[in-house]
């Protein structure tokens, strides 16, 4: 899976057979706020979304960013993948 960081649209993007999958974000200081996941209409592949979020976490680690999960689906991702909890800013509890 190849991920593009579309800084103009403020989203990470990847292409699937049915279209574009993206995760919208915003920045504040050294934090990235993951705000929305966009998928094609009939796309329902939770495993793919999990893999995409894992790759985004790797990008956050590489860029030394803290991750603030705004979207409930991303909060669930953090709960299921405690290895990434170190990316949460101090004071954020799930």
Long-range contacts (C-beta under 8 A, 24 or more apart in sequence): 1-48, 1-51, 1-52, 1-55, 3-52, 3-55, 3-56, 3-59, 5-59, 11-38, 12-52, 12-56, 12-59, 14-52, 16-40, 16-43, 16-45, 16-48, 18-42, 18-43, 19-43, 21-48, 21-49, 21-52, 23-52, 23-53, 23-56, 30-64, 30-65, 30-66, 31-65, 31-66, 31-67, 31-68, 31-89, 32-60, 32-65, 32-66, 32-67, 32-68, 33-68, 33-70, 34-67, 34-68, 34-69, 34-70, 34-71, 34-74, 35-70, 35-71, 36-71, 37-71, 37-73, 37-74, 49-73, 50-77, 50-80, 50-81, 53-77, 53-81, 54-81, 57-81, 57-84, 57-87, 60-87, 61-87, 68-92, 69-94
